[in-house]
Amino acid sequence: MSYVDRHLTPGETVVFRTRLHPAIFGGTAFFAACVIGIVVLVIARNDLPADTVRLLWLAGIVIALGSFVTPMLRWYTSEFAVTNSRVLVKVGLLWVHTLELMLPKVEIDVDPSIAGRLLGYGTLRIVGAGGTVEEFARVARPEGLREAVVRQSSRSAARAR
């Protein structure tokens, strides 16, 4: 069960949910490709025994795959949700950072780069009551999150009248 689902109050429902964008794997994929490329070059340019070639391939593959552990954990443990009354954010596994703000007291700002506009991610800036500013980079579908906050805020304002 996710953090958001465990912390819902009675009668509260999730209206929008997202995570970090898979673009967080870009740098790691480049690193892994470089490691495999170096292994290929070392093997192609040198006359090595078969055992050494196997060890080089094994080391290259372990390093390349191992480099994906940290971004995979960061992607898996990050949650962004809008409910009918709050915005909930949870990032991290060991050092967990959570943010829970009531809808009338939250402002959402989205700052997508050119690549972010093309791929559907951006930097999410959440401003809470009292001027607290939190930024989260490479969030998937940040405009959808902002629109959900606006929709839910207008509904809660209409209910208050």
N, C-alpha and C positions, 0 to 999 in steps of 0.2 A: 504494500500500500504506500502511495506517495505521501510526501510531507503535506501537500495541499489537501489531499483527501482525509488525512488524519486530523487536520486542524480546522475542518469545517464546523461551524456552529449549527445547531438545529435549525432547519429551514433554509440554510444557505446552500446555493447551488453554484457550480462553476459554469460561467458563460463563455470563457475563453481561456485557452491553455497553450503555452508554447515552451520552447527550450532554446538553448544556444543553437546557432546555425552550424551545419556540418563544415562551414568554411573554417572553423577553428582547427580542422585537420590539415589545412593547406600547407602550413610550414612543416608539419611533421611528415606529410607525404613527400615534400621536396627533400627533406633530410634523408628519408628512407630510400628514395630514388638515388641520391648521391652516394649513400653507403653501398647499395647494390652496384652502382656504376663503378665505384672504386674497386670492389671485389672483382668485377668483370675485367677491368683494366689490369689489375695485378695478375690475374690468372692468364689473361691473353698475352701479356708482355713478358712473362717469365716461364721458364721451363721448370715446373714444380712437380714433385711426386704426387701421386693420386691421394694419399692421406692428407697432405697439406692442402690440396685443392678442396677436399671435403671439409676440412676444418675451416678454411676461409669462407666457404659457402655457408656453413653452419653459423659461424660468428656473424657474418653479414646479415643473415636472415634473422638471427636472434636480436641483433642490435636494431634492425629496421622495424621488426614487430614490437620490440620492447619500447621503442620511442612512441608508440601509439597508446600506451597505458595511461599516461597522465592526461592527455586531451580526452580520451574516452571516459575516464572517471569524471572529468570536469563537465563533459557533455551530459553524461548519465545522471549526475547529481544536481543539475541545475534545473529549476522549475520556475516558471513565470505564469501566474494565473490571475484572472479577474473573476470575482464572484459577484453575486447580486448586491453585495455590501462592502467588499474589500478588494484591495490589490495585495496579493501574496507573492513574495519572491524568496526563493531558497537557493543558495549557491554553496557548494562545498560538501566534503565528506567528513574530514577530520576537523577542520576549522570551518564550521558551518556559519554562514552569514544569512540571516533571515531579515525580511522586511515585511511588515504588515501594516497597511494604511487604510483607513476608512475612505470610501469613495469621495465624499464631499470635500475631503481635505487633501486631495492628491492632484498633481498636475503631471502630465506625461509629455515629454519632448522627445522627438525621434530625429536622429541625425544620421541619415544613410550616406555612405560614400557612393561613388559611381559604381564600383563593383557591388556594393550592397544593394543599390537600386536594381541592378541587373539580376542578382542572385536571390534577393528577398531577405536581406538582413540589414541591421543598422545598430547604432549605439542608442540605447534606451536611457534617458535621463528622467529620473523620478524625483519630483520635488514634493516634499510633504509639508505639513503644517509646521511653522517655525523655521522654514527655510532649509530644512535638511535636504541635501542633494545627494542622490546615489546614481552612479553611472554603471551600466552594464554593456560591454562591447559584444558585437556579433550576435545579437539576439535575433532569432528567426521571427519573421512576420511582426515586426514592431508596430507597423501602422495598424494592423488588426487589433493589437493590444490597446493602442491608444483609442481606436474607434470603440472598442468594447467599454473602456473607461468612460468615454463621453456618453455613450448610450445608457449605461447604467447610472451615471451621475444625473442625467436628465430624468430618468425614471424615478430615482429616489427623490429628486427635487419636486417632481410632479406629485408623488405620493405625500410629501410633506405639506402640500397646500391644502 
